Amino acid sequence: MGPKKFLLLLLSFPILFAQQEIPLNLNLPTTSYLREGWGVIFTHRFTESVRGNSQNLFGLDGYAYSGIGFWGSVTGIPELNYGIYRTSDQKTIVVSVQGVLYSEKALRSSLRVEHFNEKVNENISTINVYEGISGVTYQLPTEYFSGPWTIGITPTFITQTSTGRSVFNIPLAMKYQISNKQSLIVEFYPVPSSLRNYQVPVSIPARRSLRVGFSLGYQFQTFGHRFTLIGTNTQGTTAHQVIPGDYQGIGARAGGDWGLAFNIVRLF
């Protein structure tokens, strides 16, 4: 191999790896998978809202929930992946397995199973919520591809949430591919039918219903990295926190009271 060919191969190596994907949109899983290798996922969710916080750098001066995880392929089974993730909110550990069930040019569906375990066991909140919970999340991420558009639905069953219930919900996602390396993504988390009568105790005499959750994101890929800047009214970082809408007994913020967040993925 000549020096020119070797240099071309060396420069194209990270680009080739950038074509592989970890199944993560903003908060929802996708049907993407790593054919080989592994990756690191880093998440950050600022807990203060952007609105009214110009002196606090639009929420960036406040504290945040951060998480880190690993995602890898199973040798010999390219469509089967595994992952482990740890996040600071509720000191949660999540172990995941995901595999492709059906795949064609315009449609792909996967099965994802997660076991989550929260380590916080003392409830210091005035709201009646369960902390230190553990359970299983079953998901069927399904995506339809049409040109630059990707439309996803993720039917999800969660065995236990922070209000002590099992929940079924169908969050939605939509992605528009601006270019080969840039995308716009939106996710929508409706209130599950089993929680529509749940009332958040805002104060002793006043209560309110749970709110619909959303996330908006801009994603940029370069070499083996994927960066996503997010605006969201949800604070959780895992499926069992975000999808039910009842996280910590409070649920999503008001639509105009959203905060900043980001994801970083590094592929190897």
C-alpha positions as CSV (number, residue, x, y, z in Angstrom):
1,M,0.0,0.0,0.0
2,G,1.4,3.4,-1.1
3,P,1.6,6.3,1.3
4,K,-1.2,8.2,-0.5
5,K,-3.6,5.2,-0.1
6,F,-2.6,4.7,3.5
7,L,-3.2,8.4,4.3
8,L,-6.6,8.2,2.6
9,L,-7.6,5.1,4.6
10,L,-6.4,6.8,7.8
11,L,-8.5,9.9,7.1
12,S,-11.6,7.9,6.1
13,F,-11.5,5.7,9.2
14,P,-13.3,8.0,11.6
15,I,-15.8,9.0,8.8
16,L,-16.6,5.3,8.3
17,F,-17.3,4.9,12.0
18,A,-19.5,8.0,12.0
19,Q,-21.9,6.1,9.8
20,Q,-22.7,3.8,12.7
21,E,-25.3,4.9,15.2
22,I,-26.2,4.5,18.8
23,P,-30.0,4.2,19.2
24,L,-30.6,7.5,20.9
25,N,-32.6,10.5,19.7
26,L,-33.1,13.1,22.4
27,N,-34.7,11.0,25.1
28,L,-36.3,8.3,23.1
29,P,-34.6,5.3,21.5
30,T,-34.3,4.9,17.8
31,T,-34.0,1.7,15.7
32,S,-30.4,2.5,14.9
33,Y,-27.7,0.1,16.0
34,L,-24.0,-0.4,16.1
35,R,-22.9,-3.1,13.7
36,E,-19.5,-3.4,15.5
37,G,-17.6,-1.5,18.1
38,W,-18.9,0.5,21.0
39,G,-19.7,4.1,22.1
40,V,-19.9,6.4,25.1
41,I,-23.0,8.4,25.8
42,F,-22.9,11.6,28.0
43,T,-26.1,13.5,28.9
44,H,-26.7,16.8,30.7
45,R,-30.0,18.2,31.8
46,F,-30.1,21.7,33.4
47,T,-32.8,21.9,36.0
48,E,-33.4,25.7,35.9
49,S,-35.6,27.1,33.1
50,V,-34.4,29.5,30.4
51,R,-37.3,31.9,30.9
52,G,-36.5,34.8,33.3
53,N,-33.0,33.7,34.0
54,S,-30.9,36.1,31.8
55,Q,-28.8,37.0,34.9
56,N,-28.3,33.3,35.5
57,L,-27.2,32.7,31.9
58,F,-30.5,31.2,31.0
59,G,-30.3,28.4,33.5
60,L,-26.7,27.4,32.8
61,D,-25.6,28.7,36.2
62,G,-27.9,26.3,38.0
63,Y,-27.3,22.7,38.9
64,A,-27.9,19.9,36.5
65,Y,-28.5,16.1,36.2
66,S,-25.7,14.3,34.3
67,G,-25.4,10.8,33.1
68,I,-22.9,8.6,31.3
69,G,-23.3,5.2,29.6
70,F,-21.8,2.7,27.3
71,W,-23.4,1.1,24.2
72,G,-21.9,-1.8,22.3
73,S,-22.5,-4.5,19.7
74,V,-22.7,-8.2,20.2
75,T,-20.0,-10.1,18.3
76,G,-21.5,-12.2,15.5
77,I,-25.0,-10.7,15.9
78,P,-24.7,-7.2,14.3
79,E,-28.3,-6.2,14.9
80,L,-28.2,-6.9,18.6
81,N,-26.8,-4.3,21.0
82,Y,-26.4,-3.9,24.8
83,G,-25.9,-0.9,27.0
84,I,-25.4,0.3,30.6
85,Y,-26.2,3.8,31.7
86,R,-25.9,5.7,35.0
87,T,-27.5,9.1,35.8
88,S,-27.2,11.3,38.8
89,D,-31.0,12.0,39.2
90,Q,-32.1,9.4,41.7
91,K,-28.7,7.7,41.3
92,T,-30.2,5.4,38.6
93,I,-28.6,2.5,36.8
94,V,-30.1,1.3,33.6
95,V,-29.1,-2.0,31.8
96,S,-30.5,-2.4,28.2
97,V,-30.7,-4.9,25.4
98,Q,-32.0,-4.0,21.9
99,G,-32.4,-5.9,18.7
100,V,-34.0,-5.4,15.3
101,L,-37.3,-7.2,14.7
102,Y,-38.1,-6.1,11.2
103,S,-36.3,-4.1,8.6
104,E,-36.9,-2.9,5.1
105,K,-36.0,0.2,3.1
106,A,-38.8,2.4,4.5
107,L,-39.6,0.8,7.8
108,R,-37.7,-0.7,10.8
109,S,-38.8,-1.9,14.1
110,S,-36.8,-3.0,17.2
111,L,-37.4,-4.5,20.6
112,R,-35.7,-2.8,23.6
113,V,-35.8,-4.1,27.2
114,E,-34.4,-2.1,30.1
115,H,-34.0,-2.9,33.7
116,F,-33.7,0.3,35.9
117,N,-32.8,0.6,39.6
118,E,-32.9,3.9,41.5
119,K,-30.7,4.1,44.6
120,V,-32.4,7.0,46.4
121,N,-34.6,5.5,49.2
122,E,-35.5,8.6,51.3
123,N,-38.4,10.7,50.2
124,I,-37.8,14.3,51.3
125,S,-40.4,15.7,49.0
126,T,-43.8,17.0,50.3
127,I,-45.4,15.2,47.3
128,N,-46.3,11.6,47.7
129,V,-43.9,9.9,45.3
130,Y,-42.0,6.6,45.3
131,E,-38.2,6.8,45.3
132,G,-35.7,4.0,45.2
133,I,-37.9,2.2,42.7
134,S,-36.9,-0.5,40.3
135,G,-38.6,-2.1,37.3
136,V,-38.5,-3.0,33.7
137,T,-39.2,-1.0,30.6
138,Y,-40.4,-2.7,27.4
139,Q,-40.3,-0.7,24.2
140,L,-41.0,-1.2,20.5
141,P,-39.2,1.7,18.7
142,T,-40.5,1.8,15.1
143,E,-39.4,4.3,12.4
144,Y,-40.7,5.1,9.0
145,F,-38.2,6.7,6.6
146,S,-39.2,9.0,3.7
147,G,-36.5,11.1,2.1
148,P,-35.0,13.5,4.7
149,W,-37.9,12.7,7.1
150,T,-38.0,10.0,9.8
151,I,-41.2,9.5,11.8
152,G,-40.9,7.3,14.9
153,I,-43.3,5.9,17.5
154,T,-42.2,4.1,20.6
155,P,-44.9,2.0,22.3
156,T,-43.7,1.6,25.9
157,F,-44.8,-0.4,28.9
158,I,-43.2,0.5,32.3
159,T,-43.7,-1.7,35.3
160,Q,-43.3,1.0,37.9
161,T,-43.0,4.8,37.9
162,S,-42.5,7.5,40.6
163,T,-46.2,7.5,41.4
164,G,-46.1,3.7,42.0
165,R,-48.0,2.7,38.9
166,S,-47.4,0.6,35.8
167,V,-47.8,2.8,32.6
168,F,-48.4,2.3,28.9
169,N,-47.7,5.2,26.6
170,I,-46.8,5.9,22.9
171,P,-44.4,8.9,22.6
172,L,-43.7,10.2,19.1
173,A,-40.6,11.6,17.3
174,M,-39.9,13.3,14.1
175,K,-36.5,14.0,12.5
176,Y,-35.6,16.1,9.5
177,Q,-32.2,15.6,7.9
178,I,-30.9,19.0,7.0
179,S,-27.6,17.6,5.5
180,N,-25.5,14.5,5.9
181,K,-24.3,15.7,9.3
182,Q,-27.1,18.0,10.6
183,S,-30.6,17.2,11.8
184,L,-33.6,18.8,13.5
185,I,-35.5,16.5,15.9
186,V,-38.7,16.9,17.9
187,E,-40.2,14.5,20.5
188,F,-43.6,14.5,22.0
189,Y,-44.6,12.6,25.3
190,P,-48.4,12.5,25.8
191,V,-49.9,12.0,29.3
192,P,-50.8,8.3,29.6
193,S,-54.5,7.5,29.9
194,S,-53.9,5.8,33.2
195,L,-52.5,9.0,34.7
196,R,-55.0,11.6,33.2
197,N,-56.8,11.7,36.6
198,Y,-53.6,12.1,38.6
199,Q,-53.4,15.5,40.3
200,V,-50.2,17.2,41.2
201,P,-50.5,18.9,44.6
202,V,-49.2,22.4,43.7
203,S,-50.3,23.6,47.1
204,I,-52.6,22.5,49.9
205,P,-55.8,23.9,48.3
206,A,-54.7,23.7,44.6
207,R,-53.9,20.9,42.3
208,R,-53.3,20.5,38.6
209,S,-53.2,17.7,36.0
210,L,-50.0,16.4,34.5
211,R,-48.7,18.3,31.5
212,V,-47.7,17.0,28.0
213,G,-43.9,16.8,27.6
214,F,-41.8,17.8,24.6
215,S,-38.1,18.1,23.4
216,L,-36.7,20.0,20.5
217,G,-33.1,19.3,19.4
218,Y,-30.4,20.2,16.8
219,Q,-27.9,17.4,16.1
220,F,-24.5,17.8,14.5
221,Q,-22.2,14.9,13.6
222,T,-18.5,15.2,13.0
223,F,-16.1,12.2,12.7
224,G,-16.9,9.8,15.6
225,H,-18.9,12.4,17.6
226,R,-22.5,13.3,17.7
227,F,-23.6,16.5,19.5
228,T,-27.2,17.3,20.3
229,L,-28.4,20.6,21.8
230,I,-31.9,20.2,23.4
231,G,-34.7,22.4,24.7
232,T,-37.2,20.5,26.8
233,N,-39.8,20.9,29.5
234,T,-38.9,17.4,31.0
235,Q,-36.1,16.9,33.4
236,G,-35.7,13.1,33.4
237,T,-32.9,11.3,31.5
238,T,-34.3,7.7,31.2
239,A,-37.4,6.2,29.6
240,H,-39.1,5.4,33.0
241,Q,-38.6,9.1,34.0
242,V,-39.6,10.9,30.8
243,I,-42.3,8.8,29.1
244,P,-44.9,8.5,31.9
245,G,-45.0,12.2,32.5
246,D,-45.2,11.8,36.3
247,Y,-41.5,12.0,37.2
248,Q,-41.0,12.9,40.9
249,G,-44.8,13.3,41.1
250,I,-44.6,16.7,39.3
251,G,-44.3,15.9,35.7
252,A,-43.4,18.2,32.8
253,R,-43.1,22.0,33.2
254,A,-45.4,24.5,31.5
255,G,-44.6,24.8,27.8
256,G,-43.0,28.2,28.1
257,D,-40.9,27.1,31.1
258,W,-38.4,24.8,29.3
259,G,-34.8,24.3,30.0
260,L,-31.6,23.5,28.1
261,A,-30.0,20.1,27.8
262,F,-27.5,18.2,25.6
263,N,-26.3,14.8,24.6
264,I,-22.8,13.8,23.4
265,V,-22.0,10.5,21.8
266,R,-18.5,9.2,20.9
267,L,-18.1,6.1,18.7
268,F,-15.1,3.8,18.7
